[in-house]
Amino acid sequence: MKNGGNIADEIKSRCNIVDVVGRLVQLKKTGANHTGLCPFHNEKTPSFTVSEDRQRFVCYGCGASGDVIEFVKRTQNLSFLEAAEKLAEEYGIEWAPAAFDTDGRKAAYYEANREAATFFYHAFRRLGNPALPYMARRGVDDATLRAFGVGYADGEWDSLCRALSEKGVDEKLALSLGLCAVSGERRYDRFRNRVMFPIINTRGKIIGFGGRALGDDGPKYLNSPDSRIYHKKDSLYALNVTSQEIRKADRAILVEGYMDVISLYRHGVRNVTASLGTALTQGQAAMLKRYTDNVVMAYDADEAGRAAAMRGMDVLREAGCAVKALRMEGAKDPDEYIKANGRERFMGLLDEALPYMDYRIGVERDRHDISSTEGSLAFLKAVAGILRKASPVEAEIYIKKVSSETRISEGAIRAELSGAGAPGGRQAPAWTPPGREARAGGQSRAASAGAPAGSMPERNFIRLLLSDSGYLPRIMEYERVFVTPALFRIYSAIAGMCADGSEPDMRRLADSLDEECLAALADIRENVHLAGSDEDVFDGCVRALRLKELSERENEIILLLTVANEEDGPERIRELTQELLGIQREAKGVKGR
C-alpha cells in the first residue's frame, strides 16, 4: 500500500495540470506556458500562468500559486485530502484512505448511498412510474433532472432493501443511513412512492436523500437522518452543482427546498442552494461563506417563510455575510414566481432585494397597523429591538428613515431604543451618537468650543471605564487607541485609580486633571451615551481600531507597490500583493461582523 506522500506524487505525475485547469479556465498557449484569466480574483487582462513543464500555476495579479492538488483544493473549497481523493478517483489512481486518515469505513457508507441513488435513478427512468410525469408537470426538463440525479422510490414494501442486500450492503449500515427501517422482524424501505433528491457534497459523494411524497401517505417531505457521513446542520443542497456559479457571481441565492433550487436552475439562475427546509444554522452559514460573502434569502412568502428568513438573516450577519432578502409579490415561493414571471423578472427582483434592516423593519410594518395608537406602540417596540442589533451609524440612519416614513418622531424612537421609561429594572442610558447635543435648546460646553476631542473608540472606551471599571484589563490591551493627548491623560488617570478593581472617584479624578482634560471629560460624560449592550460598544471600538490599522497598512503597501521597480524583484512584489489581499479580506470580514 502506498503512503500518503507516494499517492500525492502519483496524482501530480498522472494528472496534467493544463487539462485540470482547462476545465475552469480558458487557456491560451503562450510560448512554453499557458495563460488565462485568474479564477481566484476578477481581472480583465490575463495574469494567470500554467507551466506544463513544471506542473505549476501562478497568478502574478493576486499571488496564488501551487500544483494540481492545490488548484482543485482552492477552486472547490476542499481540504488537501478531499482534493487528492477527487483527482485520484477521476484519474483511476488507487486510493488508500488509511494512508491519510483512519476513517476508511466512511467509504462503505458512501458506496451504500451510491447504490441506493443508482436504484432510485433507474426506477425513475422506467416508464409507467408516477414520478416522471409529476416532474414533467412541474416543468423540469431532462437535462436538469440528470444534473441533479433525480430518482424515484417505488411504492413496494422492500424493493430497495432487497437490492442493497444483493449488492452486499450491510443491513445495519443501511439502517443507520435511513435507507431501510425495521418493523418487528421485518425490514422495509424507508422511502416509498417518492421523488428522490440525492444530497451530494462538493466532493461528489452522496451523503443523504430527500424524498417528496407523490401520494397522501406520510409527511410531504422525508429526509435522511443524521449519520456518520451526513449532518443536516452542516449541509446545503446542490452545492456540488452550483458552488462554482456562486463563486463566479459572488452572490448566493438561498432557498428553502429542493424544487426551488431545481426550478431556478432550470430557468438559468444557477448561483443557488437550499438549506434543506430547516432553520439556517451557523454551520450552513460558514459553508456558504466559503464561496461568497453576499447572500440573498429567497424563502417562501408565507408567515413561516418570513420568520425563517429573519432568523436566517441574523445567522448570516453573525457569520460576516452581507445579507438581503427578496419580497415576492403574487407567488408563494421562488419556484412559483419564476415559472409565472420568467428569469428576467426574477433577476430584476434580485437587484431590488432589501438589505437586512429594510427587510426586518418592513416585515414589522406589515404586521402592525401604525395608524392606530396600539399598532404604533407595538411597531415602535419591534423596531427598537431590531435597531439594538445595529451599529451606532446604522441605527442613526434608520432612526431618521423610520421617522420619515411613519411620522413617529425621532425622539420617541430614541427613547424606546434606549429603554427610557421602561417599567421595572434598570433604565438604560439614552442612545445618542458621539457629539450630539444631550439637551434640546442648548449646547454642551465642549460642543460650544468646537468639535469633540478624540475619536469614537477613544471616547467610548473612557465612557465604558466610567460606567464599569471591570473593562480596564481588556481596554489596556488596546490602549494604543488613545492618540489624543487629553484623552490619553484621562485614561491614564482612570487606570491608575482603578488598578485595584475599585470604581473611579469623580472628585479625585477631576482634581488630577488639567483644564483641557476636564473639558474633554465633561463633554464625554454629557454627550457620549452607550447604545444597547456595553459588550457591543466594546466590540465596536475594537473593530474600529482594527479597521483603522488595516487601512493604514493598506495605504503603506499601495505606496510601496506604486514605487516598486525591477530591483525589488517579483518575489517581493508578490509578497506585498498577497499581504494587501489578506488585509482587504480581513477588513471585509471585520466590516461584516
C-alpha positions as semicolon CSV with decimal commas, in nm:
position;residue;x (nm);y (nm);z (nm)
1;M;0,000;0,000;0,000
2;K;0,135;0,341;-0,096
3;N;0,178;0,601;0,177
4;G;0,016;0,945;0,159
5;G;0,323;1,110;0,007
6;N;0,354;0,849;-0,269
7;I;-0,013;0,882;-0,360
8;A;0,017;1,260;-0,380
9;D;0,326;1,228;-0,602
10;E;0,145;0,982;-0,831
11;I;-0,154;1,216;-0,858
12;K;0,072;1,505;-0,958
13;S;0,256;1,293;-1,214
14;R;-0,055;1,148;-1,379
15;C;-0,289;1,449;-1,367
16;N;-0,179;1,703;-1,629
17;I;-0,236;2,040;-1,467
18;V;-0,318;2,202;-1,802
19;D;-0,609;1,961;-1,850
20;V;-0,739;2,011;-1,496
21;V;-0,710;2,390;-1,503
22;G;-0,852;2,400;-1,856
23;R;-1,187;2,273;-1,729
24;L;-1,242;2,603;-1,546
25;V;-1,008;2,849;-1,718
26;Q;-0,989;2,920;-2,090
27;L;-0,615;2,885;-2,152
28;K;-0,410;3,018;-2,440
29;K;-0,070;2,876;-2,535
30;T;0,192;3,147;-2,490
31;G;0,545;3,025;-2,556
32;A;0,622;2,737;-2,322
33;N;0,331;2,820;-2,090
34;H;-0,045;2,868;-2,095
35;T;-0,219;3,188;-1,981
36;G;-0,574;3,287;-1,890
37;L;-0,792;3,493;-1,658
38;C;-0,731;3,408;-1,293
39;P;-1,018;3,213;-1,129
40;F;-0,925;3,350;-0,785
41;H;-0,980;3,722;-0,848
42;N;-1,155;3,942;-1,103
43;E;-0,934;4,065;-1,385
44;K;-0,965;4,169;-1,748
45;T;-0,603;4,122;-1,853
46;P;-0,467;3,766;-1,807
47;S;-0,208;3,735;-1,530
48;F;-0,265;3,365;-1,461
49;T;0,005;3,130;-1,596
50;V;0,019;2,750;-1,607
51;S;0,350;2,574;-1,669
52;E;0,311;2,229;-1,820
53;D;0,682;2,157;-1,775
54;R;0,681;2,240;-1,404
55;Q;0,318;2,130;-1,347
56;R;0,255;2,451;-1,152
57;F;0,025;2,752;-1,173
58;V;0,090;3,108;-1,060
59;C;-0,106;3,433;-1,074
60;Y;0,102;3,748;-1,090
61;G;-0,205;3,955;-1,003
62;C;-0,313;3,802;-0,671
63;G;-0,013;3,582;-0,589
64;A;-0,197;3,246;-0,593
65;S;0,028;2,954;-0,683
66;G;0,062;2,578;-0,643
67;D;0,031;2,237;-0,805
68;V;-0,270;2,048;-0,942
69;I;-0,392;1,939;-0,596
70;E;-0,369;2,296;-0,468
71;F;-0,569;2,419;-0,770
72;V;-0,855;2,174;-0,706
73;K;-0,838;2,247;-0,334
74;R;-0,873;2,624;-0,387
75;T;-1,131;2,622;-0,666
76;Q;-1,363;2,373;-0,496
77;N;-1,304;2,471;-0,133
78;L;-1,178;2,127;-0,035
79;S;-0,919;2,009;0,211
80;F;-0,591;1,869;0,075
81;L;-0,718;1,516;0,140
82;E;-1,051;1,579;-0,032
83;A;-0,883;1,736;-0,337
84;A;-0,635;1,448;-0,365
85;E;-0,913;1,189;-0,336
86;K;-1,123;1,364;-0,600
87;L;-0,835;1,366;-0,851
88;A;-0,742;1,007;-0,769
89;E;-1,094;0,890;-0,845
90;E;-1,115;1,091;-1,169
91;Y;-0,786;0,952;-1,300
92;G;-0,828;0,593;-1,180
93;I;-0,547;0,610;-0,925
94;E;-0,564;0,350;-0,648
95;W;-0,682;0,530;-0,337
96;A;-0,585;0,423;0,012
97;P;-0,764;0,640;0,268
98;A;-0,573;0,479;0,551
99;A;-0,257;0,638;0,414
100;F;-0,404;0,977;0,509
101;D;-0,659;0,907;0,785
102;T;-0,813;0,632;0,988
103;D;-1,175;0,676;0,881
104;G;-1,176;0,444;0,583
105;R;-1,510;0,295;0,690
106;K;-1,684;0,601;0,552
107;A;-1,624;0,454;0,208
108;A;-1,882;0,182;0,282
109;Y;-2,143;0,445;0,372
110;Y;-2,079;0,641;0,054
111;E;-2,098;0,323;-0,151
112;A;-2,431;0,222;0,004
113;N;-2,579;0,562;-0,077
114;R;-2,438;0,541;-0,429
115;E;-2,609;0,203;-0,479
116;A;-2,935;0,348;-0,348
117;A;-2,910;0,651;-0,578
118;T;-2,848;0,422;-0,875
119;F;-3,151;0,215;-0,780
120;F;-3,371;0,528;-0,750
121;Y;-3,240;0,670;-1,079
122;H;-3,314;0,353;-1,278
123;A;-3,660;0,332;-1,120
124;F;-3,725;0,693;-1,227
125;R;-3,627;0,613;-1,585
126;R;-3,867;0,321;-1,616
127;L;-4,190;0,401;-1,797
128;G;-4,511;0,388;-1,601
129;N;-4,383;0,534;-1,273
130;P;-4,568;0,842;-1,140
131;A;-4,254;1,043;-1,064
132;L;-4,161;1,111;-1,428
133;P;-4,493;1,277;-1,527
134;Y;-4,500;1,460;-1,191
135;M;-4,165;1,628;-1,260
136;A;-4,272;1,698;-1,620
137;R;-4,580;1,877;-1,487
138;R;-4,351;2,079;-1,262
139;G;-4,173;2,198;-1,579
140;V;-3,838;2,026;-1,520
141;D;-3,656;1,918;-1,836
142;D;-3,449;1,602;-1,875
143;A;-3,110;1,776;-1,866
144;T;-3,191;1,931;-1,528
145;L;-3,320;1,601;-1,391
146;R;-2,993;1,437;-1,490
147;A;-2,782;1,721;-1,347
148;F;-2,936;1,668;-1,004
149;G;-2,962;1,289;-1,025
150;V;-3,336;1,290;-0,950
151;G;-3,479;0,943;-0,883
152;Y;-3,789;0,755;-0,772
153;A;-3,858;0,533;-0,470
154;D;-4,129;0,293;-0,578
155;G;-4,432;0,202;-0,370
156;E;-4,328;-0,156;-0,296
157;W;-4,254;-0,265;0,059
158;D;-3,887;-0,362;0,043
159;S;-3,753;-0,339;-0,312
160;L;-3,456;-0,118;-0,214
161;C;-3,372;-0,334;0,089
162;R;-3,357;-0,641;-0,131
163;A;-3,148;-0,463;-0,397
164;L;-2,897;-0,342;-0,138
165;S;-2,875;-0,689;0,014
166;E;-2,799;-0,835;-0,329
167;K;-2,518;-0,579;-0,366
168;G;-2,368;-0,693;-0,036
169;V;-2,458;-0,380;0,164
170;D;-2,452;-0,450;0,538
171;E;-2,802;-0,441;0,687
172;K;-2,701;-0,238;0,994
173;L;-2,529;0,015;0,771
174;A;-2,843;0,056;0,556
175;L;-3,048;0,106;0,872
176;S;-2,808;0,368;1,010
177;L;-2,825;0,561;0,682
178;G;-3,206;0,563;0,695
179;L;-3,239;0,372;0,367
180;C;-3,416;0,084;0,541
181;A;-3,619;0,051;0,860
182;V;-3,744;-0,235;1,074
183;S;-4,094;-0,323;1,195
184;G;-4,083;-0,620;1,427
185;E;-3,860;-0,867;1,248
186;R;-3,937;-0,735;0,902
187;R;-3,727;-0,487;0,708
188;Y;-3,887;-0,231;0,477
189;D;-3,790;0,066;0,260
190;R;-3,800;0,394;0,450
191;F;-3,861;0,590;0,127
192;R;-4,165;0,471;-0,069
193;N;-4,361;0,632;-0,355
194;R;-4,150;0,946;-0,353
195;V;-3,947;1,161;-0,591
196;M;-3,592;1,126;-0,461
197;F;-3,336;1,406;-0,444
198;P;-2,979;1,290;-0,367
199;I;-2,788;1,522;-0,135
200;I;-2,432;1,534;-0,268
201;N;-2,133;1,706;-0,110
202;T;-1,880;1,911;-0,305
203;R;-1,656;1,605;-0,339
204;G;-1,930;1,432;-0,537
205;K;-2,019;1,192;-0,253
206;I;-2,386;1,112;-0,187
207;I;-2,438;1,179;0,183
208;G;-2,818;1,158;0,211
209;F;-3,156;1,188;0,040
210;G;-3,472;1,391;0,045
211;G;-3,798;1,238;-0,074
212;R;-4,111;1,423;-0,188
213;A;-4,432;1,222;-0,143
214;L;-4,638;1,153;-0,456
215;G;-4,942;1,046;-0,256
216;D;-5,109;1,136;0,071
217;D;-4,926;0,880;0,286
218;G;-4,672;1,009;0,537
219;P;-4,511;1,352;0,552
220;K;-4,482;1,562;0,235
221;Y;-4,102;1,558;0,264
222;L;-3,896;1,286;0,427
223;N;-3,521;1,331;0,475
224;S;-3,232;1,106;0,567
225;P;-3,145;1,107;0,938
226;D;-2,807;1,230;1,056
227;S;-2,541;0,965;1,012
228;R;-2,168;0,917;1,013
229;I;-2,144;1,095;0,676
230;Y;-2,445;1,329;0,687
231;H;-2,507;1,613;0,930
232;K;-2,804;1,819;0,822
233;K;-2,700;2,127;1,016
234;D;-2,371;2,141;0,822
235;S;-2,505;2,056;0,475
236;L;-2,655;2,255;0,189
237;Y;-2,838;2,114;-0,112
238;A;-2,691;2,131;-0,465
239;L;-2,353;2,290;-0,386
240;N;-2,195;2,007;-0,586
241;V;-2,366;2,154;-0,894
242;T;-2,382;2,526;-0,815
243;S;-2,080;2,617;-0,600
244;Q;-1,872;2,746;-0,891
245;E;-2,166;2,954;-1,016
246;I;-2,198;3,107;-0,668
247;R;-1,829;3,189;-0,664
248;K;-1,844;3,333;-1,017
249;A;-2,144;3,555;-0,938
250;D;-2,007;3,639;-0,591
251;R;-2,361;3,601;-0,467
252;A;-2,564;3,307;-0,338
253;I;-2,941;3,278;-0,356
254;L;-3,055;3,077;-0,056
255;V;-3,391;2,900;-0,086
256;E;-3,577;2,654;0,134
257;G;-3,630;2,341;-0,072
258;Y;-3,518;2,106;-0,345
259;M;-3,772;2,217;-0,606
260;D;-3,687;2,586;-0,562
261;V;-3,324;2,507;-0,648
262;I;-3,413;2,287;-0,943
263;S;-3,668;2,533;-1,084
264;L;-3,432;2,832;-1,064
265;Y;-3,151;2,624;-1,217
266;R;-3,384;2,513;-1,496
267;H;-3,452;2,881;-1,578
268;G;-3,083;2,975;-1,587
269;V;-3,044;3,109;-1,231
270;R;-2,763;2,885;-1,114
271;N;-2,596;3,053;-0,816
272;V;-2,848;2,891;-0,583
273;T;-2,853;2,650;-0,291
274;A;-3,104;2,531;-0,029
275;S;-3,097;2,499;0,347
276;L;-3,289;2,168;0,330
277;G;-3,605;2,315;0,476
278;T;-3,457;2,379;0,820
279;A;-3,378;2,688;1,023
280;L;-3,041;2,806;0,893
281;T;-2,753;2,703;1,117
282;Q;-2,411;2,851;1,189
283;G;-2,252;2,552;1,014
284;Q;-2,451;2,614;0,698
285;A;-2,367;2,984;0,706
286;A;-1,997;2,904;0,744
287;M;-2,014;2,663;0,450
288;L;-2,184;2,925;0,233
289;K;-1,926;3,187;0,327
290;R;-1,653;2,973;0,169
291;Y;-1,791;3,077;-0,169
292;T;-1,924;3,430;-0,119
293;D;-1,992;3,700;0,142
294;N;-2,312;3,806;-0,036
295;V;-2,634;3,613;0,026
296;V;-2,991;3,680;-0,085
297;M;-3,261;3,499;0,113
298;A;-3,543;3,376;-0,113
299;Y;-3,758;3,185;0,133
300;D;-4,131;3,118;0,097
301;A;-4,353;3,425;0,107
302;D;-4,583;3,299;0,385
303;E;-4,551;3,392;0,752
304;A;-4,345;3,083;0,832
305;G;-4,108;3,164;0,545
306;R;-4,068;3,525;0,658
307;A;-3,995;3,416;1,014
308;A;-3,738;3,163;0,889
309;A;-3,580;3,426;0,663
310;M;-3,541;3,670;0,952
311;R;-3,378;3,405;1,171
312;G;-3,152;3,308;0,882
313;M;-3,052;3,669;0,819
314;D;-2,941;3,701;1,182
315;V;-2,726;3,387;1,149
316;L;-2,569;3,507;0,823
317;R;-2,493;3,852;0,967
318;E;-2,320;3,689;1,262
319;A;-2,113;3,487;1,013
320;G;-1,999;3,809;0,846
321;C;-2,217;3,795;0,536
322;A;-2,383;4,090;0,365
323;V;-2,740;3,961;0,353
324;K;-3,051;4,075;0,169
325;A;-3,400;3,928;0,123
326;L;-3,648;3,902;-0,162
327;R;-4,008;4,009;-0,132
328;M;-4,203;3,809;-0,390
329;E;-4,545;3,954;-0,469
330;G;-4,808;3,716;-0,602
331;A;-4,613;3,393;-0,553
332;K;-4,565;3,162;-0,259
333;D;-4,205;3,060;-0,339
334;P;-3,924;3,109;-0,596
335;D;-4,040;2,807;-0,798
336;E;-4,385;2,957;-0,849
337;Y;-4,251;3,309;-0,911
338;I;-4,000;3,223;-1,183
339;K;-4,249;2,998;-1,365
340;A;-4,506;3,277;-1,369
341;N;-4,273;3,568;-1,444
342;G;-3,960;3,430;-1,610
343;R;-3,589;3,470;-1,550
344;E;-3,557;3,842;-1,633
345;R;-3,824;3,945;-1,382
346;F;-3,664;3,725;-1,117
347;M;-3,321;3,877;-1,182
348;G;-3,478;4,221;-1,152
349;L;-3,627;4,113;-0,821
350;L;-3,279;4,009;-0,704
351;D;-3,144;4,355;-0,784
352;E;-3,423;4,504;-0,571
353;A;-3,359;4,271;-0,275
354;L;-3,389;4,452;0,057
355;P;-3,092;4,491;0,292
356;Y;-3,122;4,334;0,637
357;M;-3,255;4,639;0,822
358;D;-3,502;4,739;0,550
359;Y;-3,643;4,387;0,532
360;R;-3,673;4,341;0,908
361;I;-3,839;4,679;0,957
362;G;-4,062;4,624;0,653
363;V;-4,191;4,294;0,792
364;E;-4,276;4,463;1,121
365;R;-4,453;4,746;0,936
366;D;-4,667;4,489;0,754
367;R;-4,753;4,319;1,084
368;H;-4,874;4,632;1,264
369;D;-5,139;4,894;1,195
370;I;-4,937;5,208;1,260
371;S;-5,243;5,425;1,203
372;S;-5,363;5,316;1,549
373;T;-5,202;5,403;1,881
374;E;-5,169;5,038;1,983
375;G;-5,021;4,943;1,646
376;S;-4,769;5,228;1,656
377;L;-4,654;5,129;2,004
378;A;-4,612;4,764;1,905
379;F;-4,427;4,865;1,586
380;L;-4,203;5,102;1,782
381;K;-4,105;4,829;2,030
382;A;-4,031;4,585;1,747
383;V;-3,817;4,838;1,558
384;A;-3,624;4,923;1,876
385;G;-3,542;4,556;1,918
386;I;-3,409;4,545;1,561
387;L;-3,205;4,865;1,591
388;R;-3,034;4,743;1,907
389;K;-2,852;4,495;1,683
390;A;-2,727;4,776;1,459
391;S;-2,407;4,975;1,477
392;P;-2,447;5,333;1,602
393;V;-2,412;5,472;1,248
394;E;-2,660;5,220;1,108
395;A;-2,906;5,290;1,388
396;E;-2,880;5,666;1,330
397;I;-2,962;5,623;0,959
398;Y;-3,264;5,403;1,027
399;I;-3,396;5,617;1,309
400;K;-3,428;5,903;1,060
401;K;-3,565;5,674;0,789
402;V;-3,833;5,515;1,009
403;S;-3,932;5,856;1,145
404;S;-3,967;5,998;0,793
405;E;-4,171;5,702;0,665
406;T;-4,401;5,659;0,965
407;R;-4,419;6,010;1,115
408;I;-4,314;5,867;1,451
409;S;-4,080;6,125;1,600
410;E;-3,706;6,057;1,619
411;G;-3,723;6,135;1,990
412;A;-3,982;5,862;2,050
413;I;-3,772;5,608;1,860
414;R;-3,457;5,703;2,051
415;A;-3,638;5,684;2,384
416;E;-3,771;5,337;2,305
417;L;-3,431;5,227;2,176
418;S;-3,261;5,335;2,497
419;G;-3,524;5,168;2,717
420;A;-3,608;5,502;2,884
421;G;-3,918;5,479;3,096
422;A;-3,941;5,101;3,073
423;P;-4,131;4,963;3,373
424;G;-3,915;4,771;3,620
425;G;-3,543;4,709;3,601
426;R;-3,257;4,947;3,540
427;Q;-3,311;5,226;3,292
428;A;-3,062;5,208;3,008
429;P;-2,864;5,518;2,917
430;A;-3,012;5,724;2,636
431;W;-2,888;5,635;2,289
432;T;-2,708;5,934;2,142
433;P;-2,427;5,930;1,886
434;P;-2,099;6,088;1,998
435;G;-2,103;6,467;1,967
436;R;-2,482;6,503;1,951
437;E;-2,625;6,762;2,191
438;A;-2,755;6,595;2,503
439;R;-3,025;6,855;2,574
440;A;-3,264;7,026;2,338
441;G;-3,229;7,402;2,322
442;G;-2,863;7,428;2,420
443;Q;-2,510;7,314;2,355
444;S;-2,267;7,142;2,586
445;R;-1,950;7,321;2,689
446;A;-1,736;7,101;2,464
447;A;-1,965;7,138;2,165
448;S;-1,977;7,516;2,200
449;A;-1,599;7,526;2,191
450;G;-1,579;7,325;1,867
451;A;-1,562;6,962;1,759
452;P;-1,546;6,698;2,037
453;A;-1,194;6,583;2,124
454;G;-1,088;6,236;2,014
455;S;-1,218;5,951;1,805
456;M;-1,526;5,741;1,869
457;P;-1,330;5,444;2,014
458;E;-1,131;5,670;2,250
459;R;-1,442;5,842;2,380
460;N;-1,645;5,521;2,412
461;F;-1,362;5,341;2,594
462;I;-1,344;5,622;2,851
463;R;-1,723;5,615;2,890
464;L;-1,708;5,238;2,946
465;L;-1,445;5,281;3,217
466;L;-1,656;5,544;3,390
467;S;-1,953;5,303;3,385
468;D;-1,766;4,983;3,475
469;S;-1,400;4,970;3,576
470;G;-1,408;4,595;3,510
471;Y;-1,335;4,677;3,146
472;L;-0,991;4,814;3,236
473;P;-0,785;4,492;3,179
474;R;-0,945;4,445;2,836
475;I;-0,910;4,808;2,733
476;M;-0,544;4,805;2,837
477;E;-0,486;4,556;2,552
478;Y;-0,598;4,830;2,311
479;E;-0,462;5,140;2,485
480;R;-0,280;5,228;2,162
481;V;-0,617;5,367;2,053
482;F;-0,557;5,676;2,271
483;V;-0,381;5,909;2,030
484;T;-0,547;6,230;2,155
485;P;-0,320;6,369;2,432
486;A;-0,601;6,493;2,657
487;L;-0,789;6,164;2,634
488;F;-0,474;5,963;2,698
489;R;-0,419;6,163;3,017
490;I;-0,779;6,097;3,125
491;Y;-0,739;5,727;3,051
492;S;-0,410;5,710;3,244
493;A;-0,566;5,880;3,545
494;I;-0,863;5,641;3,547
495;A;-0,633;5,341;3,502
496;G;-0,424;5,449;3,799
497;M;-0,731;5,486;4,019
498;C;-0,892;5,156;3,911
499;A;-0,583;4,934;3,906
500;D;-0,700;4,764;4,226
501;G;-1,051;4,698;4,088
502;S;-1,222;4,996;4,255
503;E;-1,459;5,227;4,066
504;P;-1,332;5,576;3,969
505;D;-1,392;5,855;4,220
506;M;-1,506;6,151;4,007
507;R;-1,387;6,413;4,259
508;R;-1,039;6,264;4,281
509;L;-1,031;6,222;3,905
510;A;-1,126;6,587;3,847
511;D;-0,860;6,704;4,094
512;S;-0,592;6,517;3,895
513;L;-0,679;6,668;3,557
514;D;-0,589;6,997;3,390
515;E;-0,841;7,235;3,233
516;E;-0,821;7,081;2,885
517;C;-0,880;6,729;3,021
518;L;-1,166;6,849;3,243
519;A;-1,344;6,999;2,941
520;A;-1,296;6,678;2,740
521;L;-1,417;6,465;3,033
522;A;-1,726;6,682;3,079
523;D;-1,800;6,651;2,709
524;I;-1,777;6,270;2,722
525;R;-1,996;6,245;3,033
526;E;-2,256;6,472;2,882
527;N;-2,260;6,365;2,519
528;V;-2,139;6,005;2,494
529;H;-2,417;5,759;2,573
530;L;-2,370;5,386;2,521
531;A;-2,639;5,237;2,299
532;G;-2,764;4,892;2,395
533;S;-2,515;4,636;2,528
534;D;-2,183;4,755;2,674
535;E;-2,027;4,447;2,514
536;D;-2,150;4,556;2,171
537;V;-1,996;4,900;2,227
538;F;-1,665;4,745;2,332
539;D;-1,662;4,512;2,030
540;G;-1,747;4,806;1,801
541;C;-1,449;5,002;1,935
542;V;-1,214;4,708;1,880
543;R;-1,341;4,665;1,525
544;A;-1,299;5,037;1,452
545;L;-0,941;5,028;1,580
546;R;-0,859;4,720;1,373
547;L;-1,009;4,874;1,060
548;K;-0,802;5,190;1,114
549;E;-0,482;4,985;1,148
550;L;-0,566;4,775;0,842
551;S;-0,639;5,089;0,640
552;E;-0,307;5,246;0,738
553;R;-0,112;4,934;0,641
554;E;-0,311;4,904;0,318
555;N;-0,209;5,258;0,221
556;E;0,155;5,179;0,304
557;I;0,154;4,870;0,082
558;I;-0,015;5,052;-0,205
559;L;0,255;5,318;-0,184
560;L;0,528;5,051;-0,180
561;L;0,376;4,881;-0,486
562;T;0,347;5,214;-0,664
563;V;0,716;5,290;-0,629
564;A;0,831;4,926;-0,671
565;N;1,074;4,865;-0,954
566;E;1,255;4,573;-1,112
567;E;1,527;4,584;-0,846
568;D;1,271;4,485;-0,582
569;G;1,219;4,153;-0,762
570;P;0,894;3,973;-0,848
571;E;0,901;3,772;-0,524
572;R;0,888;4,087;-0,309
573;I;0,607;4,227;-0,524
574;R;0,413;3,902;-0,486
575;E;0,463;3,911;-0,109
576;L;0,330;4,266;-0,089
577;T;0,037;4,176;-0,316
578;Q;-0,054;3,876;-0,104
579;E;-0,035;4,084;0,213
580;L;-0,256;4,350;0,054
581;L;-0,517;4,092;-0,047
582;G;-0,508;3,943;0,302
583;I;-0,562;4,286;0,459
584;Q;-0,854;4,359;0,226
585;R;-1,014;4,023;0,305
586;E;-0,973;4,078;0,678
587;A;-1,115;4,431;0,656
588;K;-1,415;4,300;0,466
589;G;-1,472;4,040;0,736
590;V;-1,440;4,296;1,016
591;K;-1,689;4,528;0,844
592;G;-1,934;4,242;0,800
593;R;-1,943;4,146;1,167
